[in-house]
Amino acid sequence: MDVKVTSRDVGDQTVVDVVGEIDVSTADVLRERLLDLLDHDRTDLVVDLREVRFMDSTGLGVLVGTLKKVRLLGGRLQLVIDSERLLKVLQITALLQVFTVHATVEDALAS
Protein backbone atom coordinates (compact mmCIF):
# COMPACT_ATOMS: atom_id res chain seq x y z
CA MET A 1 0.00 0.00 0.00
CA ASP A 2 1.14 3.52 -0.71
CA VAL A 3 1.07 6.75 1.20
CA LYS A 4 0.46 10.21 -0.20
CA VAL A 5 1.83 13.22 1.65
CA THR A 6 1.01 16.79 0.65
CA SER A 7 1.35 20.07 2.48
CA ARG A 8 -0.14 23.52 2.39
CA ASP A 9 0.71 26.69 4.24
CA VAL A 10 -1.97 28.38 6.31
CA GLY A 11 -0.37 31.59 7.52
CA ASP A 12 2.62 30.66 9.68
CA GLN A 13 1.40 27.09 10.05
CA THR A 14 1.80 24.21 7.62
CA VAL A 15 -0.82 21.48 7.31
CA VAL A 16 0.59 18.13 6.23
CA ASP A 17 -2.11 15.87 4.80
CA VAL A 18 -1.34 12.15 4.95
CA VAL A 19 -3.41 9.54 3.08
CA GLY A 20 -2.87 5.78 3.09
CA GLU A 21 -0.75 3.54 5.26
CA ILE A 22 2.41 4.47 7.13
CA ASP A 23 4.60 1.44 7.61
CA VAL A 24 8.19 0.34 7.17
CA SER A 25 7.91 0.56 3.38
CA THR A 26 6.24 4.01 3.20
CA ALA A 27 7.46 5.89 6.28
CA ASP A 28 10.37 7.46 4.39
CA VAL A 29 7.93 9.42 2.23
CA LEU A 30 6.47 11.07 5.34
CA ARG A 31 9.89 11.53 7.00
CA GLU A 32 11.39 13.20 3.92
CA ARG A 33 8.44 15.59 3.52
CA LEU A 34 8.52 16.62 7.18
CA LEU A 35 12.30 17.13 7.14
CA ASP A 36 12.02 19.16 3.94
CA LEU A 37 9.49 21.46 5.62
CA LEU A 38 11.80 21.91 8.62
CA ASP A 39 14.69 22.66 6.25
CA HIS A 40 12.54 25.46 4.81
CA ASP A 41 11.83 26.96 8.25
CA ARG A 42 8.29 25.59 8.42
CA THR A 43 8.36 24.62 12.10
CA ASP A 44 4.70 25.01 13.09
CA LEU A 45 3.27 21.78 11.71
CA VAL A 46 -0.21 20.26 11.80
CA VAL A 47 -0.09 16.65 10.61
CA ASP A 48 -3.55 15.51 9.48
CA LEU A 49 -3.77 11.75 9.97
CA ARG A 50 -7.54 11.40 9.47
CA GLU A 51 -7.03 9.54 6.16
CA VAL A 52 -4.41 7.15 7.53
CA ARG A 53 -5.79 3.60 7.60
CA PHE A 54 -2.79 1.98 9.29
CA MET A 55 0.36 3.08 11.11
CA ASP A 56 3.06 0.80 12.49
CA SER A 57 5.90 1.53 14.89
CA THR A 58 8.01 2.92 12.04
CA GLY A 59 5.39 5.60 11.43
CA LEU A 60 5.24 6.40 15.13
CA GLY A 61 9.02 6.70 15.10
CA VAL A 62 8.86 9.23 12.27
CA LEU A 63 6.41 11.36 14.25
CA VAL A 64 8.46 11.16 17.46
CA GLY A 65 11.70 11.98 15.63
CA THR A 66 10.06 14.93 13.91
CA LEU A 67 8.62 16.16 17.21
CA LYS A 68 12.12 16.19 18.75
CA LYS A 69 13.52 18.17 15.82
CA VAL A 70 10.60 20.61 15.85
CA ARG A 71 11.06 21.28 19.56
CA LEU A 72 14.79 21.88 19.10
CA LEU A 73 13.90 24.49 16.49
CA GLY A 74 11.39 26.14 18.85
CA GLY A 75 8.44 25.00 16.77
CA ARG A 76 5.30 22.99 17.31
CA LEU A 77 3.94 19.70 15.97
CA GLN A 78 0.25 18.91 16.36
CA LEU A 79 -1.62 15.85 15.14
CA VAL A 80 -5.16 15.63 13.81
CA ILE A 81 -6.72 12.23 14.48
CA ASP A 82 -10.37 11.21 14.47
CA SER A 83 -9.82 7.45 14.43
CA GLU A 84 -10.34 5.58 17.69
CA ARG A 85 -7.89 2.97 16.41
CA LEU A 86 -5.02 5.44 15.99
CA LEU A 87 -5.86 7.19 19.24
CA LYS A 88 -5.70 3.83 21.00
CA VAL A 89 -2.25 3.15 19.53
CA LEU A 90 -1.04 6.51 20.86
CA GLN A 91 -2.63 5.79 24.22
CA ILE A 92 -1.10 2.31 24.54
CA THR A 93 2.35 3.65 23.64
CA ALA A 94 1.94 6.63 26.04
CA LEU A 95 2.42 8.98 23.08
CA LEU A 96 -0.98 10.54 23.65
CA GLN A 97 0.67 12.36 26.56
CA VAL A 98 3.54 13.52 24.33
CA PHE A 99 1.63 14.85 21.31
CA THR A 100 -1.02 17.54 21.10
CA VAL A 101 -3.94 15.85 19.34
CA HIS A 102 -7.01 17.52 17.83
CA ALA A 103 -10.11 16.10 16.14
CA THR A 104 -10.08 18.64 13.28
CA VAL A 105 -7.55 20.69 11.35
CA GLU A 106 -9.52 23.81 12.24
CA ASP A 107 -9.10 23.09 15.96
CA ALA A 108 -5.36 22.61 15.51
CA LEU A 109 -4.95 25.80 13.50
CA ALA A 110 -6.89 27.78 16.10
CA SER A 111 -4.84 26.60 19.07
C-alpha positions, -999 to 999 in steps of 0.1 A, spaced: 0 0 0 11 35 -7 11 67 12 5 102 -2 18 132 17 10 168 6 13 201 25 -1 235 24 7 267 42 -20 284 63 -4 316 75 26 307 97 14 271 100 18 242 76 -8 215 73 6 181 62 -21 159 48 -13 122 49 -34 95 31 -29 58 31 -8 35 53 24 45 71 46 14 76 82 3 72 79 6 34 62 40 32 75 59 63 104 75 44 79 94 22 65 111 53 99 115 70 114 132 39 84 156 35 85 166 72 123 171 71 120 192 39 95 215 56 118 219 86 147 227 63 125 255 48 118 270 83 83 256 84 84 246 121 47 250 131 33 218 117 -2 203 118 -1 166 106 -35 155 95 -38 117 100 -75 114 95 -70 95 62 -44 71 75 -58 36 76 -28 20 93 4 31 111 31 8 125 59 15 149 80 29 120 54 56 114 52 64 151 90 67 151 89 92 123 64 114 143 85 112 175 117 120 156 101 149 139 86 162 172 121 162 187 135 182 158 106 206 159 111 213 196 148 219 191 139 245 165 114 261 188 84 250 168 53 230 173 39 197 160 3 189 164 -16 158 151 -52 156 138 -67 122 145 -104 112 145 -98 75 144 -103 56 177 -79 30 164 -50 54 160 -59 72 192 -57 38 210 -23 32 195 -10 65 209 -26 58 242 -11 23 245 24 37 236 19 66 260 24 90 231 -10 105 236 7 124 266 35 135 243 16 149 213 -10 175 211 -39 159 193 -70 175 178 -101 161 161 -101 186 133 -76 207 114 -95 238 122 -91 231 160 -54 226 155 -49 258 135 -69 278 161 -48 266 191 
